[in-house]
Amino acid sequence: MSKSENFIIVKVEKAENMKRLSRIEEYVKEKTTERLNMKDKKLEDLKNQKIQFVKKKKLVGNDLNKKKEEYMHKFESIFNKKSLDVFILF
């Protein structure tokens, strides 16, 4: 083999090696992006679940407050009657 043939072979091998390295970098970049997207999706799901939980907690709290006020009103009306029949029940 002559020097020019060796030079051409080396040049072709370098070009192939560069293409291979480029493909590897692209693959790594793609996988990293994919992982980041998955993490973002999980974060969004968790945020949505938290929002739903807070809404449900607020609704339950409102219902409990309404029931509490209702019972307090009933007890006040019972104690305001001051009749003997009411005190016997307790």
ZIUR-V999111 format. One record per helix or strand of 3 or more residues. SS is the DSSP state (2 for helix, 1 for strand). FROM is the first residue (numbers start at 1). TO is the last residue. If there is no record, write none. Layout:
ss/from/to
SS/FROM/TO
SS/FROM/TO
//
This chain:
ss/from/to
2/3/81
2/84/89
//
